Amino acid sequence: MKRSTLKDIAKLTGLSISGVSRALKDHPDIAPETKEKVREVANALNYHPNPNAQHLQSKQSKTIAVILPEVNTFFFPELLQGISNVVEQHGYFLIFLQSDNRFSREKELIEYCIQMFVDGVLISVSAETTNLEHLLKLQEMGAAVVQIDRVLSNGTIPFLTINDSAASMKATAYLIDKGHKKMVGIFDDARLSMTLLRIEGFERALQLHQIAIEEDSILIVQDGEDVEFKLSKLLDENTSITAVFTMSDKLLVRAYHAINQLGLKIPDDIALISISDGKAPQYLFPGITHVRHSGEVVGIAAATLLFKILSGEKIPGQLHEVETTLVELDSV
């Protein structure tokens, strides 16, 4: 059944299209009995206003879009929850879009947001994204834009995340303070600025404590199975390694399984620490010491920043940092 229009109502009521429109908007120039007649016909036809037409008139859709590269078990679900809470408090609607970690898809989604007249976009860019021209176009069309978690700096579009280098450095320094001198850091997707910054922090901590960065100090992997295979092989061949650092929950869980499959005990045989949203470390035994990077906190902060822009506040296109905390459990 095709969607009913103002033209359909006009035919059945004998009014002009503009007259029907004014009646539905309760215009004072329209007689009460005419308004009632128009409403009855509109209800019978199951008429709903065209949202695009309303957006054109009001220049506001009351809709916020979130674009993420993926939604896995870790971080992103909590991020969405934090965003959703703030969006609802402001009386807006939230739509979720997924780029599948592809730049071409990300650009398509931005075009869709422009066509839908969304008021704001929160985006975690794909691993393939190397420029923000598509986001600048969205911004120029009047939408508020904030980058979250996986970001690029261009001096114009604000981005909100943790200090990735400092978080990695904090975790590594903690291992060193606990007496570990031979450790491996596990990182994924070297295309991401986040990954490069976390590697930087790991290396910086080793350098500050005059610990040599060796060939096997850094392990870069592409997927989960890669973690278990490469780490198992490394630990089996190099028994002098006493600690493992992972840059994310996804890598943490895989590293945990690899360590257990080798029959090593945590923390007696090997220590394990991670940057984490705090959920996975509580599910594992023993509990994993981690630098907490809360998806919910990031989501709330990012959405709050977006609504400041929507209210007219001038927000600089720079890093807006979310603090991290070290949570000591039983794995080190």
C-alpha angles and dihedrals in degrees: 000000000000121000115268118241139197087259091061091052091046091055093053096044100039091235129125119259090250090050091053090048092052092047092053089050090052093243112188092229091065118085116245093239090052091051090051092050092050092049092050092052091044091052092047090053092044088236120187124181117255104255093207091056090049091049091053091053099043098029086220131095099180085227130127121194125208117200116193130174092227143339113232131164093275136067101336097072089053090045091055091048092053092049093046092054093055094042091052092049089058093050095248132130124240128217123187123213128181124211095192086228091289124128093210091056091045091056091049090053092050089053088050090052090052091051091048092051092231112186096219143006129208110194140182103197125231124255088250095055113111102159137032102217091121090054092048088055089053091048091049089054088063102262122133112239130194126173119218135197100331102050148158125212118228101152093246110063114059118233130199124201142113123285093266096192093048093047092052091045091050093054094046094047089052090057090049092049088054090057103264114141102162114056143143127225117209119209135170137210105013089201090078120089086216091062093048091050092050091050088050091054092048092051093044092056091051092048094049089054092044093244114151117245103226132190092263095044093091125046117189115193136182104208143002097271089051089059096055095045097045097040093046090051093047096048092044091054098038112046092172091077108104103172142038127203121193125194096217146018092254090059092040094060092047092047090048091055093046091052092049093047089057089054093244119148123228118251099356096064100020137005123228128199134165148176101251146163086236100248104091095047089060093052095053128076121260096027111254120240108231148168101245117233102176116206091200093053091049091048093051093046093047094048091046089052091049093053091050087059091047089053090057100261115146108238117189119236095245142099116302102194129216114205123239129209132206112239113198115210129150108290100089 
